[in-house]
Amino acid sequence: MLNIVLFGPPGAGKGTQAEKLVNKYNLVHLSTGDIFRANIKGETELGKLAKSYMDKGNLVPDQVTISMLEAEVDKNPKANGFIFDGFPRTTPQAEALDKFLSSKNTTITKMLALDVENGELIKRILERGKDSGRADDLDTAIIANRIKVYNDQTAVVADFYAAQNKFEKINGIGTIDEIFNRLCTAIDKQVVSN
């Protein structure tokens, strides 16, 4: 089973690349943002619980997020593998994901981190904001803060996977196809070595 953690700061191109990887490797894309929205819209028990935290401006506790992800994995028992997009964001989340996947007799194959410098990220998000209609994609100060939060809080998860020899930084600058080819090279190299 091929399980990829697709990693990178806001604006790095994770969503674009995840879609292409899903098609090439026949994987299931698990985006925590999409999963949250679906559970909240569907008014599932986990969705109601998550919404109760979000409505107060609080982060959803790890266990709620992990339970949602586990439910999605369980819905796809015949999957060739998964792309985890937006998760894990902390070392405890990475540890919980490892534990859960181990119970399914699988593991994370590779963490691929799209590496893009801050100025380019801001430019990309501002461009995306013209189409997305998201106010937070049009405010440079908010974008800079999101990147800072990523660097301060989330980037440490890379160390967790580096310690397992599963981390690889991918140059996130270039055309969509150039970046995609770099990701595929890293995945194919990993699959051959296993």
MODELLER restraints for C-alpha pairs under 7 A, 6 or more apart:
rsr = mdl.restraints
at = mdl.atoms
rsr.add(forms.Gaussian(group=physical.xy_distance, feature=features.Distance(at['CA:1:A'], at['CA:80:A']), mean=5.38, stdev=0.5))
rsr.add(forms.Gaussian(group=physical.xy_distance, feature=features.Distance(at['CA:1:A'], at['CA:81:A']), mean=4.96, stdev=0.5))
rsr.add(forms.Gaussian(group=physical.xy_distance, feature=features.Distance(at['CA:1:A'], at['CA:106:A']), mean=6.77, stdev=0.5))
rsr.add(forms.Gaussian(group=physical.xy_distance, feature=features.Distance(at['CA:2:A'], at['CA:80:A']), mean=6.36, stdev=0.5))
rsr.add(forms.Gaussian(group=physical.xy_distance, feature=features.Distance(at['CA:2:A'], at['CA:81:A']), mean=4.49, stdev=0.5))
rsr.add(forms.Gaussian(group=physical.xy_distance, feature=features.Distance(at['CA:2:A'], at['CA:82:A']), mean=6.58, stdev=0.5))
rsr.add(forms.Gaussian(group=physical.xy_distance, feature=features.Distance(at['CA:2:A'], at['CA:109:A']), mean=5.92, stdev=0.5))
rsr.add(forms.Gaussian(group=physical.xy_distance, feature=features.Distance(at['CA:3:A'], at['CA:81:A']), mean=5.05, stdev=0.5))
rsr.add(forms.Gaussian(group=physical.xy_distance, feature=features.Distance(at['CA:3:A'], at['CA:82:A']), mean=4.80, stdev=0.5))
rsr.add(forms.Gaussian(group=physical.xy_distance, feature=features.Distance(at['CA:3:A'], at['CA:83:A']), mean=5.93, stdev=0.5))
rsr.add(forms.Gaussian(group=physical.xy_distance, feature=features.Distance(at['CA:3:A'], at['CA:107:A']), mean=6.85, stdev=0.5))
rsr.add(forms.Gaussian(group=physical.xy_distance, feature=features.Distance(at['CA:3:A'], at['CA:108:A']), mean=4.91, stdev=0.5))
rsr.add(forms.Gaussian(group=physical.xy_distance, feature=features.Distance(at['CA:3:A'], at['CA:109:A']), mean=5.10, stdev=0.5))
rsr.add(forms.Gaussian(group=physical.xy_distance, feature=features.Distance(at['CA:3:A'], at['CA:110:A']), mean=6.88, stdev=0.5))
rsr.add(forms.Gaussian(group=physical.xy_distance, feature=features.Distance(at['CA:4:A'], at['CA:82:A']), mean=6.26, stdev=0.5))
rsr.add(forms.Gaussian(group=physical.xy_distance, feature=features.Distance(at['CA:4:A'], at['CA:83:A']), mean=4.77, stdev=0.5))
rsr.add(forms.Gaussian(group=physical.xy_distance, feature=features.Distance(at['CA:4:A'], at['CA:84:A']), mean=6.15, stdev=0.5))
rsr.add(forms.Gaussian(group=physical.xy_distance, feature=features.Distance(at['CA:4:A'], at['CA:108:A']), mean=6.10, stdev=0.5))
rsr.add(forms.Gaussian(group=physical.xy_distance, feature=features.Distance(at['CA:4:A'], at['CA:109:A']), mean=5.86, stdev=0.5))
rsr.add(forms.Gaussian(group=physical.xy_distance, feature=features.Distance(at['CA:4:A'], at['CA:110:A']), mean=5.19, stdev=0.5))
rsr.add(forms.Gaussian(group=physical.xy_distance, feature=features.Distance(at['CA:4:A'], at['CA:111:A']), mean=5.78, stdev=0.5))
rsr.add(forms.Gaussian(group=physical.xy_distance, feature=features.Distance(at['CA:5:A'], at['CA:83:A']), mean=5.80, stdev=0.5))
rsr.add(forms.Gaussian(group=physical.xy_distance, feature=features.Distance(at['CA:5:A'], at['CA:84:A']), mean=4.73, stdev=0.5))
rsr.add(forms.Gaussian(group=physical.xy_distance, feature=features.Distance(at['CA:5:A'], at['CA:85:A']), mean=6.36, stdev=0.5))
rsr.add(forms.Gaussian(group=physical.xy_distance, feature=features.Distance(at['CA:5:A'], at['CA:110:A']), mean=6.38, stdev=0.5))
rsr.add(forms.Gaussian(group=physical.xy_distance, feature=features.Distance(at['CA:5:A'], at['CA:111:A']), mean=4.54, stdev=0.5))
rsr.add(forms.Gaussian(group=physical.xy_distance, feature=features.Distance(at['CA:5:A'], at['CA:112:A']), mean=6.22, stdev=0.5))
rsr.add(forms.Gaussian(group=physical.xy_distance, feature=features.Distance(at['CA:6:A'], at['CA:14:A']), mean=6.53, stdev=0.5))
rsr.add(forms.Gaussian(group=physical.xy_distance, feature=features.Distance(at['CA:6:A'], at['CA:83:A']), mean=6.57, stdev=0.5))
rsr.add(forms.Gaussian(group=physical.xy_distance, feature=features.Distance(at['CA:6:A'], at['CA:84:A']), mean=6.05, stdev=0.5))
rsr.add(forms.Gaussian(group=physical.xy_distance, feature=features.Distance(at['CA:6:A'], at['CA:85:A']), mean=5.38, stdev=0.5))
rsr.add(forms.Gaussian(group=physical.xy_distance, feature=features.Distance(at['CA:6:A'], at['CA:111:A']), mean=6.05, stdev=0.5))
rsr.add(forms.Gaussian(group=physical.xy_distance, feature=features.Distance(at['CA:6:A'], at['CA:112:A']), mean=5.21, stdev=0.5))
rsr.add(forms.Gaussian(group=physical.xy_distance, feature=features.Distance(at['CA:6:A'], at['CA:113:A']), mean=6.14, stdev=0.5))
rsr.add(forms.Gaussian(group=physical.xy_distance, feature=features.Distance(at['CA:7:A'], at['CA:85:A']), mean=6.85, stdev=0.5))
rsr.add(forms.Gaussian(group=physical.xy_distance, feature=features.Distance(at['CA:7:A'], at['CA:111:A']), mean=6.83, stdev=0.5))
rsr.add(forms.Gaussian(group=physical.xy_distance, feature=features.Distance(at['CA:7:A'], at['CA:112:A']), mean=5.86, stdev=0.5))
rsr.add(forms.Gaussian(group=physical.xy_distance, feature=features.Distance(at['CA:7:A'], at['CA:113:A']), mean=4.38, stdev=0.5))
rsr.add(forms.Gaussian(group=physical.xy_distance, feature=features.Distance(at['CA:7:A'], at['CA:114:A']), mean=6.16, stdev=0.5))
rsr.add(forms.Gaussian(group=physical.xy_distance, feature=features.Distance(at['CA:8:A'], at['CA:14:A']), mean=6.96, stdev=0.5))
rsr.add(forms.Gaussian(group=physical.xy_distance, feature=features.Distance(at['CA:8:A'], at['CA:113:A']), mean=5.16, stdev=0.5))
rsr.add(forms.Gaussian(group=physical.xy_distance, feature=features.Distance(at['CA:8:A'], at['CA:114:A']), mean=4.91, stdev=0.5))
rsr.add(forms.Gaussian(group=physical.xy_distance, feature=features.Distance(at['CA:8:A'], at['CA:115:A']), mean=6.55, stdev=0.5))
rsr.add(forms.Gaussian(group=physical.xy_distance, feature=features.Distance(at['CA:9:A'], at['CA:147:A']), mean=6.09, stdev=0.5))
rsr.add(forms.Gaussian(group=physical.xy_distance, feature=features.Distance(at['CA:9:A'], at['CA:150:A']), mean=6.03, stdev=0.5))
rsr.add(forms.Gaussian(group=physical.xy_distance, feature=features.Distance(at['CA:10:A'], at['CA:147:A']), mean=6.37, stdev=0.5))
rsr.add(forms.Gaussian(group=physical.xy_distance, feature=features.Distance(at['CA:11:A'], at['CA:121:A']), mean=5.12, stdev=0.5))
rsr.add(forms.Gaussian(group=physical.xy_distance, feature=features.Distance(at['CA:11:A'], at['CA:124:A']), mean=5.92, stdev=0.5))
rsr.add(forms.Gaussian(group=physical.xy_distance, feature=features.Distance(at['CA:11:A'], at['CA:125:A']), mean=5.38, stdev=0.5))
rsr.add(forms.Gaussian(group=physical.xy_distance, feature=features.Distance(at['CA:12:A'], at['CA:114:A']), mean=6.09, stdev=0.5))
rsr.add(forms.Gaussian(group=physical.xy_distance, feature=features.Distance(at['CA:12:A'], at['CA:116:A']), mean=6.11, stdev=0.5))
rsr.add(forms.Gaussian(group=physical.xy_distance, feature=features.Distance(at['CA:12:A'], at['CA:121:A']), mean=6.31, stdev=0.5))
rsr.add(forms.Gaussian(group=physical.xy_distance, feature=features.Distance(at['CA:12:A'], at['CA:172:A']), mean=6.60, stdev=0.5))
rsr.add(forms.Gaussian(group=physical.xy_distance, feature=features.Distance(at['CA:17:A'], at['CA:180:A']), mean=6.29, stdev=0.5))
rsr.add(forms.Gaussian(group=physical.xy_distance, feature=features.Distance(at['CA:18:A'], at['CA:29:A']), mean=6.95, stdev=0.5))
rsr.add(forms.Gaussian(group=physical.xy_distance, feature=features.Distance(at['CA:22:A'], at['CA:28:A']), mean=6.29, stdev=0.5))
rsr.add(forms.Gaussian(group=physical.xy_distance, feature=features.Distance(at['CA:22:A'], at['CA:29:A']), mean=6.44, stdev=0.5))
rsr.add(forms.Gaussian(group=physical.xy_distance, feature=features.Distance(at['CA:26:A'], at['CA:80:A']), mean=6.47, stdev=0.5))
rsr.add(forms.Gaussian(group=physical.xy_distance, feature=features.Distance(at['CA:27:A'], at['CA:79:A']), mean=6.58, stdev=0.5))
rsr.add(forms.Gaussian(group=physical.xy_distance, feature=features.Distance(at['CA:27:A'], at['CA:80:A']), mean=5.72, stdev=0.5))
rsr.add(forms.Gaussian(group=physical.xy_distance, feature=features.Distance(at['CA:27:A'], at['CA:81:A']), mean=5.05, stdev=0.5))
rsr.add(forms.Gaussian(group=physical.xy_distance, feature=features.Distance(at['CA:27:A'], at['CA:82:A']), mean=5.12, stdev=0.5))
rsr.add(forms.Gaussian(group=physical.xy_distance, feature=features.Distance(at['CA:27:A'], at['CA:83:A']), mean=6.64, stdev=0.5))
rsr.add(forms.Gaussian(group=physical.xy_distance, feature=features.Distance(at['CA:28:A'], at['CA:79:A']), mean=6.72, stdev=0.5))
rsr.add(forms.Gaussian(group=physical.xy_distance, feature=features.Distance(at['CA:28:A'], at['CA:81:A']), mean=6.35, stdev=0.5))
rsr.add(forms.Gaussian(group=physical.xy_distance, feature=features.Distance(at['CA:28:A'], at['CA:82:A']), mean=4.68, stdev=0.5))
rsr.add(forms.Gaussian(group=physical.xy_distance, feature=features.Distance(at['CA:28:A'], at['CA:83:A']), mean=6.19, stdev=0.5))
rsr.add(forms.Gaussian(group=physical.xy_distance, feature=features.Distance(at['CA:29:A'], at['CA:82:A']), mean=5.84, stdev=0.5))
rsr.add(forms.Gaussian(group=physical.xy_distance, feature=features.Distance(at['CA:29:A'], at['CA:83:A']), mean=4.88, stdev=0.5))
rsr.add(forms.Gaussian(group=physical.xy_distance, feature=features.Distance(at['CA:29:A'], at['CA:84:A']), mean=6.52, stdev=0.5))
rsr.add(forms.Gaussian(group=physical.xy_distance, feature=features.Distance(at['CA:30:A'], at['CA:82:A']), mean=6.79, stdev=0.5))
rsr.add(forms.Gaussian(group=physical.xy_distance, feature=features.Distance(at['CA:30:A'], at['CA:83:A']), mean=5.88, stdev=0.5))
rsr.add(forms.Gaussian(group=physical.xy_distance, feature=features.Distance(at['CA:30:A'], at['CA:84:A']), mean=5.08, stdev=0.5))
rsr.add(forms.Gaussian(group=physical.xy_distance, feature=features.Distance(at['CA:30:A'], at['CA:85:A']), mean=5.97, stdev=0.5))
rsr.add(forms.Gaussian(group=physical.xy_distance, feature=features.Distance(at['CA:31:A'], at['CA:84:A']), mean=6.27, stdev=0.5))
rsr.add(forms.Gaussian(group=physical.xy_distance, feature=features.Distance(at['CA:31:A'], at['CA:85:A']), mean=4.67, stdev=0.5))
rsr.add(forms.Gaussian(group=physical.xy_distance, feature=features.Distance(at['CA:31:A'], at['CA:86:A']), mean=5.98, stdev=0.5))
rsr.add(forms.Gaussian(group=physical.xy_distance, feature=features.Distance(at['CA:32:A'], at['CA:85:A']), mean=6.60, stdev=0.5))
rsr.add(forms.Gaussian(group=physical.xy_distance, feature=features.Distance(at['CA:32:A'], at['CA:86:A']), mean=5.65, stdev=0.5))
rsr.add(forms.Gaussian(group=physical.xy_distance, feature=features.Distance(at['CA:32:A'], at['CA:87:A']), mean=6.47, stdev=0.5))
rsr.add(forms.Gaussian(group=physical.xy_distance, feature=features.Distance(at['CA:36:A'], at['CA:47:A']), mean=6.66, stdev=0.5))
rsr.add(forms.Gaussian(group=physical.xy_distance, feature=features.Distance(at['CA:39:A'], at['CA:46:A']), mean=6.67, stdev=0.5))
rsr.add(forms.Gaussian(group=physical.xy_distance, feature=features.Distance(at['CA:39:A'], at['CA:47:A']), mean=4.29, stdev=0.5))
rsr.add(forms.Gaussian(group=physical.xy_distance, feature=features.Distance(at['CA:40:A'], at['CA:47:A']), mean=4.10, stdev=0.5))
rsr.add(forms.Gaussian(group=physical.xy_distance, feature=features.Distance(at['CA:40:A'], at['CA:48:A']), mean=6.07, stdev=0.5))
rsr.add(forms.Gaussian(group=physical.xy_distance, feature=features.Distance(at['CA:40:A'], at['CA:51:A']), mean=6.54, stdev=0.5))
rsr.add(forms.Gaussian(group=physical.xy_distance, feature=features.Distance(at['CA:46:A'], at['CA:64:A']), mean=6.61, stdev=0.5))
rsr.add(forms.Gaussian(group=physical.xy_distance, feature=features.Distance(at['CA:46:A'], at['CA:68:A']), mean=6.82, stdev=0.5))
rsr.add(forms.Gaussian(group=physical.xy_distance, feature=features.Distance(at['CA:50:A'], at['CA:60:A']), mean=5.66, stdev=0.5))
rsr.add(forms.Gaussian(group=physical.xy_distance, feature=features.Distance(at['CA:50:A'], at['CA:64:A']), mean=6.84, stdev=0.5))
rsr.add(forms.Gaussian(group=physical.xy_distance, feature=features.Distance(at['CA:53:A'], at['CA:59:A']), mean=6.42, stdev=0.5))
rsr.add(forms.Gaussian(group=physical.xy_distance, feature=features.Distance(at['CA:53:A'], at['CA:60:A']), mean=5.68, stdev=0.5))
rsr.add(forms.Gaussian(group=physical.xy_distance, feature=features.Distance(at['CA:54:A'], at['CA:60:A']), mean=6.60, stdev=0.5))
rsr.add(forms.Gaussian(group=physical.xy_distance, feature=features.Distance(at['CA:62:A'], at['CA:93:A']), mean=6.42, stdev=0.5))
rsr.add(forms.Gaussian(group=physical.xy_distance, feature=features.Distance(at['CA:88:A'], at['CA:94:A']), mean=5.21, stdev=0.5))
rsr.add(forms.Gaussian(group=physical.xy_distance, feature=features.Distance(at['CA:89:A'], at['CA:154:A']), mean=4.99, stdev=0.5))
rsr.add(forms.Gaussian(group=physical.xy_distance, feature=features.Distance(at['CA:89:A'], at['CA:157:A']), mean=6.52, stdev=0.5))
rsr.add(forms.Gaussian(group=physical.xy_distance, feature=features.Distance(at['CA:90:A'], at['CA:154:A']), mean=5.82, stdev=0.5))
rsr.add(forms.Gaussian(group=physical.xy_distance, feature=features.Distance(at['CA:90:A'], at['CA:157:A']), mean=5.62, stdev=0.5))
rsr.add(forms.Gaussian(group=physical.xy_distance, feature=features.Distance(at['CA:91:A'], at['CA:157:A']), mean=5.30, stdev=0.5))
rsr.add(forms.Gaussian(group=physical.xy_distance, feature=features.Distance(at['CA:91:A'], at['CA:160:A']), mean=6.56, stdev=0.5))
rsr.add(forms.Gaussian(group=physical.xy_distance, feature=features.Distance(at['CA:98:A'], at['CA:107:A']), mean=6.29, stdev=0.5))
rsr.add(forms.Gaussian(group=physical.xy_distance, feature=features.Distance(at['CA:101:A'], at['CA:107:A']), mean=5.31, stdev=0.5))
rsr.add(forms.Gaussian(group=physical.xy_distance, feature=features.Distance(at['CA:109:A'], at['CA:166:A']), mean=6.72, stdev=0.5))
rsr.add(forms.Gaussian(group=physical.xy_distance, feature=features.Distance(at['CA:110:A'], at['CA:166:A']), mean=4.71, stdev=0.5))
rsr.add(forms.Gaussian(group=physical.xy_distance, feature=features.Distance(at['CA:110:A'], at['CA:167:A']), mean=6.06, stdev=0.5))
rsr.add(forms.Gaussian(group=physical.xy_distance, feature=features.Distance(at['CA:111:A'], at['CA:161:A']), mean=6.70, stdev=0.5))
rsr.add(forms.Gaussian(group=physical.xy_distance, feature=features.Distance(at['CA:111:A'], at['CA:166:A']), mean=5.80, stdev=0.5))
rsr.add(forms.Gaussian(group=physical.xy_distance, feature=features.Distance(at['CA:111:A'], at['CA:167:A']), mean=4.78, stdev=0.5))
rsr.add(forms.Gaussian(group=physical.xy_distance, feature=features.Distance(at['CA:111:A'], at['CA:168:A']), mean=6.21, stdev=0.5))
rsr.add(forms.Gaussian(group=physical.xy_distance, feature=features.Distance(at['CA:112:A'], at['CA:167:A']), mean=6.20, stdev=0.5))
rsr.add(forms.Gaussian(group=physical.xy_distance, feature=features.Distance(at['CA:112:A'], at['CA:168:A']), mean=5.12, stdev=0.5))
rsr.add(forms.Gaussian(group=physical.xy_distance, feature=features.Distance(at['CA:112:A'], at['CA:169:A']), mean=5.96, stdev=0.5))
rsr.add(forms.Gaussian(group=physical.xy_distance, feature=features.Distance(at['CA:112:A'], at['CA:170:A']), mean=6.55, stdev=0.5))
rsr.add(forms.Gaussian(group=physical.xy_distance, feature=features.Distance(at['CA:113:A'], at['CA:168:A']), mean=6.22, stdev=0.5))
rsr.add(forms.Gaussian(group=physical.xy_distance, feature=features.Distance(at['CA:113:A'], at['CA:169:A']), mean=4.77, stdev=0.5))
rsr.add(forms.Gaussian(group=physical.xy_distance, feature=features.Distance(at['CA:113:A'], at['CA:170:A']), mean=5.71, stdev=0.5))
rsr.add(forms.Gaussian(group=physical.xy_distance, feature=features.Distance(at['CA:114:A'], at['CA:169:A']), mean=6.20, stdev=0.5))
rsr.add(forms.Gaussian(group=physical.xy_distance, feature=features.Distance(at['CA:114:A'], at['CA:170:A']), mean=4.96, stdev=0.5))
rsr.add(forms.Gaussian(group=physical.xy_distance, feature=features.Distance(at['CA:114:A'], at['CA:171:A']), mean=6.02, stdev=0.5))
rsr.add(forms.Gaussian(group=physical.xy_distance, feature=features.Distance(at['CA:114:A'], at['CA:172:A']), mean=4.89, stdev=0.5))
rsr.add(forms.Gaussian(group=physical.xy_distance, feature=features.Distance(at['CA:115:A'], at['CA:169:A']), mean=6.34, stdev=0.5))
rsr.add(forms.Gaussian(group=physical.xy_distance, feature=features.Distance(at['CA:115:A'], at['CA:170:A']), mean=5.79, stdev=0.5))
rsr.add(forms.Gaussian(group=physical.xy_distance, feature=features.Distance(at['CA:115:A'], at['CA:171:A']), mean=5.13, stdev=0.5))
rsr.add(forms.Gaussian(group=physical.xy_distance, feature=features.Distance(at['CA:115:A'], at['CA:172:A']), mean=4.93, stdev=0.5))
rsr.add(forms.Gaussian(group=physical.xy_distance, feature=features.Distance(at['CA:116:A'], at['CA:171:A']), mean=6.91, stdev=0.5))
rsr.add(forms.Gaussian(group=physical.xy_distance, feature=features.Distance(at['CA:116:A'], at['CA:172:A']), mean=5.20, stdev=0.5))
rsr.add(forms.Gaussian(group=physical.xy_distance, feature=features.Distance(at['CA:116:A'], at['CA:173:A']), mean=6.26, stdev=0.5))
rsr.add(forms.Gaussian(group=physical.xy_distance, feature=features.Distance(at['CA:122:A'], at['CA:140:A']), mean=6.93, stdev=0.5))
rsr.add(forms.Gaussian(group=physical.xy_distance, feature=features.Distance(at['CA:122:A'], at['CA:143:A']), mean=6.43, stdev=0.5))
rsr.add(forms.Gaussian(group=physical.xy_distance, feature=features.Distance(at['CA:125:A'], at['CA:137:A']), mean=5.60, stdev=0.5))
rsr.add(forms.Gaussian(group=physical.xy_distance, feature=features.Distance(at['CA:126:A'], at['CA:137:A']), mean=5.61, stdev=0.5))
rsr.add(forms.Gaussian(group=physical.xy_distance, feature=features.Distance(at['CA:126:A'], at['CA:138:A']), mean=5.25, stdev=0.5))
rsr.add(forms.Gaussian(group=physical.xy_distance, feature=features.Distance(at['CA:128:A'], at['CA:137:A']), mean=6.88, stdev=0.5))
rsr.add(forms.Gaussian(group=physical.xy_distance, feature=features.Distance(at['CA:129:A'], at['CA:137:A']), mean=4.47, stdev=0.5))
rsr.add(forms.Gaussian(group=physical.xy_distance, feature=features.Distance(at['CA:129:A'], at['CA:138:A']), mean=5.26, stdev=0.5))
rsr.add(forms.Gaussian(group=physical.xy_distance, feature=features.Distance(at['CA:136:A'], at['CA:142:A']), mean=6.11, stdev=0.5))
rsr.add(forms.Gaussian(group=physical.xy_distance, feature=features.Distance(at['CA:136:A'], at['CA:143:A']), mean=6.79, stdev=0.5))
rsr.add(forms.Gaussian(group=physical.xy_distance, feature=features.Distance(at['CA:137:A'], at['CA:143:A']), mean=6.58, stdev=0.5))
rsr.add(forms.Gaussian(group=physical.xy_distance, feature=features.Distance(at['CA:158:A'], at['CA:167:A']), mean=6.49, stdev=0.5))
rsr.add(forms.Gaussian(group=physical.xy_distance, feature=features.Distance(at['CA:161:A'], at['CA:167:A']), mean=5.22, stdev=0.5))
rsr.add(forms.Gaussian(group=physical.xy_distance, feature=features.Distance(at['CA:170:A'], at['CA:182:A']), mean=6.76, stdev=0.5))
rsr.add(forms.Gaussian(group=physical.xy_distance, feature=features.Distance(at['CA:170:A'], at['CA:183:A']), mean=6.82, stdev=0.5))
rsr.add(forms.Gaussian(group=physical.xy_distance, feature=features.Distance(at['CA:171:A'], at['CA:179:A']), mean=6.97, stdev=0.5))
rsr.add(forms.Gaussian(group=physical.xy_distance, feature=features.Distance(at['CA:172:A'], at['CA:179:A']), mean=5.90, stdev=0.5))
rsr.add(forms.Gaussian(group=physical.xy_distance, feature=features.Distance(at['CA:173:A'], at['CA:179:A']), mean=6.95, stdev=0.5))
